[in-house]
Amino acid sequence: MFLTISTTGTPERPATDLGFLLHKHPDRAQAFSTSHGTAHVFYPEASAERCTAALLLEVDPVALVRRGKGRGGAPDAALAQYVNDRPYAASSLLSVALAAVFKSALGGVCRAQPERAEAPLPLRIEVPALPARGGAELVRKLFVPLGWERVEVTEVALDEKFPAWGASRYVRLVLDGELRLADALRQLYVLLPVLDDAKHYWVAPDEVDKLLRAGEGWLADHPERPLITRRYLSHRWGLTRQADQALELVRLAESDDLDVESVDNAVDESTDTEEKPVPLAEHRRTAILEALRGAGAHRVLDLGCGQGQLVQALLKDVRFTEIVGVDVSMRALTIASRRLKLDRMGERQSDRVALRQSSLTYTDKRLKGYDAAVLSEVVEHVDLDRLPALEYAVFGSARPRTVLVTTPNVEYNVRWETLPAGHVRHGDHRFEWTRAEFRAWAGKVAERHGYTVAHLPVGPDDPEVGPPTQLAVFTLTTESTEHTSERKKEEAA
């Protein structure tokens, strides 16, 4: 099995930097033992203008039979485990070798040149023999949506001497484009066994976690996601369902964070020379950060943190010394942990952040004593009859000095032509308030729990229908006493 990764460079940014990113020196040929053979890494060419790294996997057929499943547990014939294409065609064997040999590159880690690891590179990846159950068309469907400028798929004939026999199930794949090296490697790690539709080892539950890690940033929105998860997990229905649920959570979190404005921007007919509008999610995070700084908050709760976008933004400002993300969903917290790279975070940073599972409709003593709490696009996901419970848990029990609440302004929905009349912005929204309804709710909450409240617009403030998002800033009054808190607790009950 054979795979090459090439890039080009300049005297200022030599192509041989690829050696730093892959953690393999261009002047050396290296060999690595795997459970099924030996993986060789070498550089057929290495100059400032162009550098190519090659991965050659020599498979031991005897080790494959003794230690693996052969043809994915479904042999084509009685001798299939002994006579097969495993040593010659890219499959899960090459995928596993890729992850083992280029582990740091797969994770986007390069201490020598971290800025290069984060930046897109001009890449050319070639796989001479790739089994493709679904043909060349499926290969294109899998790779074209991932941002490659050119996806060249050449079908391999069954026998060149007899063209009438037609094409085999093997193709030669060439990918050209500017991508982060880590992203390209993760795509290959997942899609090589998906195209082969067979794995050489038993698929255990931990494969779901591997898929979610490697698919971060591209798999949730991939148009062929159901096929990818089903094949990667060897058609195991339970694991496939688990992976699909986690990926759907990622997709919903991202779509909810961007609202329908992202859809509207996608069909914007403005030219490339015109300034692109700032996403509403960015407006929202900016407004929240400014409000927290204005309140002098240092210890902050992100209640309903979801995928961790706001936690990530808070970590970039050193004035926030303690940041706690809270969500009822363990899957959401797992995704947030991966997004924040908690397992690779330095000690000083990791001391500032924590993720906790908790329901916002129940009191939690761990949430008391913080300077501020943020409910960003959260209340509209709660059933109206459960809002009093959330209200008391946050304002009556946790009682931070400042509470920020953002929620959609339903009046602004008419400004989005892509949103059908009468529809809410997200399928999970239980309601969406007008400006008057939100002010009325916020005023009653403030009065019951000893807060004052101010309202701020988020996003462009339309003179007729107001801003797309509305923000309420609650501030605890000095006159609030334990006695009134107990009285309001009884009222909430």
Summary of the structure (lengths in Angstrom):
residues: 493
radius of gyration: 26.9
end to end distance: 66.7
largest distance: 92.5
contacts: 1565
relative contact order: 0.07
helix: 41%
strand: 23%
